Amino acid sequence: MPYRLVRRLGLRQARLYDARHAVLKALALSGVSDVVLAAWAGHTNAAFTKREYVRIEAEDMWDSAAALDVFHGVDRKALT
């Protein structure tokens, strides 16, 4: 029944499993330690949690790219 409502409203269907991945990834990108991340997931092995739940994608790297630009004195606005 909830998925029917989601479709009727024109929203993207998401599973709880998807939300779990999104939350764990957001926590990891926010600097939460691997051990705490594993505890949130209910795992005893932090490496497993990171490997299975945290997938870094290109858009996740924009903040670090901007930090490198500052380090190298690059004015990103001047490049566009």
N, C-alpha and C positions, 0 to 999 in steps of 0.2 A: 504494500500500500504506500509507504513513504516514497518509493521510487516512482510510482505513478504521479504523485504530486510534484516531484522534482521535474519530471518530464513535462508535465502540464504547465509548469511555471517557466519552462525553457532553460532550466539550470543544468549544469553539467553534473552527471551522476558520479558521486564519489563514495567509495567504500570506507568503512572504519579502518581497514588495513591501510588505505591510502593516507588517511589522516595520521595514523601512527608514524608512517614514514616521514610525512611532512613535519610533524612535531619534533621527531628525533633529529631530523636534518636541521631544523631551525635552531634547536638547542645547541647542536654541534657548531653551527656557524656563528652562534652567539658567544662561543668560548667556553661552554660547559665542558668540564673535564670528561675524559673517556669513561672513567670509573662511575661518575654520577650518571652519565648518559646510559650506561649499561644497567645501572640500578633502576632508572626510570623505565627501561624496557623490560625489566625483570630478568635480566641475564647475569650470569656470573663471569662471562668472558667479554671484556671490553673490546677486544679486537674483533670478535664475531659481530658485536653490535655495530661497530663502525663499518665493517666490510659489508654487512647485509642491509643496513638501513640508511647509511649516509653516502649518497652519490652526488659528487660535486659536478655541476654542469657549468657551461661557459658563462651564463649570466651570473653565477655565484662568484665569479672571479673579477667582476667590474670594480668592486671596492679595493681589492688588492692592486689592480692595474692603476687605479687613481692614486693610490699611495705611492706606487713606483714612479708615477709621473711627477709627483711632488718631490720625491727624493732626487730625481734627475733634473728637476727644474723645467719640466715640460709644461707649457700652457696649453691644455687640451682645447680651450676655446679658440686659440689662434690656429689650431689645426683644422678647424671646420669652416 
